Amino acid sequence: MIFTLVFVRTYHKYGSKRLIKLFAWLMAIIQSLLIIASRKHYTVDVVVAWYTVNLVVFFVDKNLPEMLDRTSGLALLPVSAKDKSDRMKEELHKPE
């Protein structure tokens, strides 16, 4: 249940399709009910999973900053020594 909820919360935050978000939440609710109905776990296990995942996501979102946007194409760290040397050359030849 925890894995399902983490996936749903992650897609809800970063996903773009509203229909998939709604469908994912619906499936998580149905999965919870089916787990309880099949007697594979205690009801409290499922309730604690819902509570814990939301609590952890809240604290992570509150206390950890988002990563920088790296879509601009400029890498923060060079991938290889060649990239590092190319980057240094570009910085030296910048017009001022």
N, C-alpha and C positions, 0 to 999 in steps of 0.2 A: 504494500500500500504506500509506503514511503517513497519508493522509486516512482510509482505512478504520479503521486502528488508533486514530487520535485519536477518531473517532466512537465506536468500540466502548468505548474506555476512558472516554470522557465519559458514555456511557449507563450503563456499569457503575457509575460513581460516583453519578450523579444519577437514574438511572432507577428505576422501581419494579417493573416486571414481570420476575420471575425467568426466565420462559420466553424472553422476548425477549433477555435478557442471554446466556443459554446459546446461543440461536440465532445471535446476533451473533458470539460467539466462534467458533462452529462455522463460520460463513460466512467469517470472516477466515482461519481455517486452510485451508479449502477454496480460497479465493481465492489464498492464498500458493502452494499446491501447483499450482493451475492456471496461475498466472503463470510458475512455474518450468517446468512441463511444456510450455507453449506457446512457450518460449524467447523471451519478450518482454523478459526481464531476466535478468541473471546471478543465480545463487543467492545470492551475497554481497549483492546489492542488497536482496533480500527479508529476509535475516537481519539486515542492518544496520538496516533499517526497524523490525523488531521490537525490536531492541536500543535504538535511538535513541529511539523514541517512549516506551518504558517508562522510560528514563533521564531524559528531559525531564520526563515526568509526575511522576516521583519528586522531582526537584529543585524543580519548581513547587509541588507539594503541601507540600514541606518548608519552602521559603523564603518563599512568599507566603501571607499569611493569607487566610482565607475572607472573602468580602464580608459585610457586616452583613445580618441578616435584615430585609428591607423589607416583609414581609407584614403588618405591623401597621397599615399605611395612612398612617403618618406619614412624609412625604417629608423627606429630609435637606436638600435644596436646593429652593427654590421654583421652580416651572416658569415662572411669569410674575410680573409686578409685582403683579397682582391677588392671586395666591396669597400673595405676601410681605406685602401689606398686611393680608389676612385673618388671616394667622398672627400678625402683630403685635397685631391687635385681640384675638385669642383669648388671647394671653399677658397683655395688659393687664387683661382682664376675668376672669382666673382668681380664684376665691375662695381665700382664704388660710386 
